[in-house]
Amino acid sequence: MDAVVRLGELVHELDGYPRYFPQGLRSFLAATEALGSWVAIRGSDLVGHVALHRRTSKPAMDLAGRATRLPVERLAVIARLMVAPAARRAGIGRSLLQHAEAQAVALGRAPFLDVVTAHTAAIELYERCGWSKAGRIIAEIGDGQSFEEFVYLSPKATAPAAP
């Protein structure tokens, strides 16, 4: 966990992600609601992390539910995707994203994610991987601040067939 926290510190310093972690970075990364989490190792270095969660903000859950026509209990949120700055552009982010996506599908859940609109490098990755933008929301955080996010759907987040 110490290595994951160090990765989070590096990514936060460079990218401003995560944007908000009121109980500290360790608590943010060790979220108890996670369905799973995975790391990428290169040599002896931890160079990436991703998690799969049951929930995110209510506006994001609502939009993903409407876009997929699935109940929120059938959704899974790809979260905490981070790649070490020195290891970027090597396919690590793509591999972690695809692994978490496959795990969501294996659990019978439709994968989606929410991303701050200013995080253009992450958005470019999602779009290169075939994810589609479902819409924009305003995410409110505990201290009264808010920020804009896009909600993206995995190409594997399919709606049920029409009756």
N, C-alpha and C positions, 0 to 999 in steps of 0.2 A: 504494500500500500504506500510505503514511503516513496517508491519510485514513481507511482502514479501521481502522487501529490506533487513531486518535483516536475513531472511532465506538465501538470496543470498550471504550475507557477510559470513555467517557461511560455506556455501557450497564452496564458493570461497577460503576461508582460508584453508579448509581441502583438497579439490580436485583440486583446480586451475580452477574450472568452475564457471562462464563463463571465458573463456580465454581472451576475449577482449571486452571491453565496453568503447569506447572512449568518449562518452558523459555522462558517469557515470552509475552506476548500476541501479538507478531508471529509467532512460531513456531506458536502455536495457530491463528492465522487463515490462515497460509500453508501449511496442511497439504499435504504432498506426495501423500497418498493421495486427494486430492479428484478426483472425476470431472469437476467443474466448479465454478465459483463465479460469482456475479453480484452486481451492485450496483444500487441505485436512486439516481438523481440527481434532485434537484428544484432547478431553477434552476442554480446552479453548485455546489450542496452535495451531497455524498454523504450520503444519509439512510437507507440500508439496505444489508444484505448477507445473502446466503444461500449455502450450499455444499451440494454433493452428494458424499457419501463412500461408499466401498465397505464400510466397517466402523465399528463403535462397540464398546462393551464386549461381552464374550462373553455375559453374561446377557441383554443386550438383543437381540443377534443371535439367540441361541437361542430366546428367546420369540417374536420376529418370524418366525423360520423355522417354529416350531410353529404359530403362529396363521395363517400364510398357506399352510402346507404346501408351502413352496418351499425349495430349498437356499439357503444363505446367499449363494452366488455370484449368485443372481437377485434379491437385495435391494439397495436403495440407501437410504442414511441421509440425510435432510434434516438439515443441521447448520448451526451458526453463524448462525442467523437472528437478526438484530438490526435494530432500527429506532431512529433517533435520537429521543430523548425529545421534542424539539420537533416532530417530524413524525408522531407517533403519532395513531391514529384517523383516518387519511386513506386507508386501504386499502393502504398500502405493504407491510405485513407479509403481508397476504392475497395480494397480487400476487406477491411474492417466493416465498411458499410454493407457490402454484399454478404458477409458472414452474419451480421446482425439481422439483415433482411431475411436470409434463409432460416434463421432460428425463429423469427416471428412467424413465418409461414408454417414451419414445422409444428408450432404451437397452435395453429389454426387461427392466427391473428393477422390482420392486414397491417403492414408496416407503413408508418408515416413519420414525419419529423417536423419540427418547427425551428426556424432559424431567424435570427435578427437580420433585418433587411440590409444592414451595413456590412455584413460578413460575406462580401462578394466572392472571395476565393472558395468558401464552403458552398455557396450557391452554384458556382460554376462546376464544382465536383458533382453535386447532386444532378444537375442538368446533363452533364456528360454521361452520367450513369443511367439516364433515361427517366429520372424522376420528373413528375409534372407538378406545377404550381397549382394548388387548389384555391388559393386566395391569400388575402392579407388580414391580419388581426392586430389588435392592440393588446399587448400583454401588460398586465399590471403586476407590480411586485410589491412586496410587503410594506415598504415604506412610502407608498403613495406615488412612486415613480411609475412611468409607463414607457414602452417602446414598441416600435412596429416590428412585426415578424411576418414572414411568409410561412405558410403551411405547404409542405410538399408531400405528395403521395408516391409511393413506390410503384413501379410498373406491375408489381405483384399484389397491389392493394386493389383487388377487383370487387366490384359491387355484385351482389347476387343477381341472378338472371331474373328478368321481368316475368311475372306470372302469365 
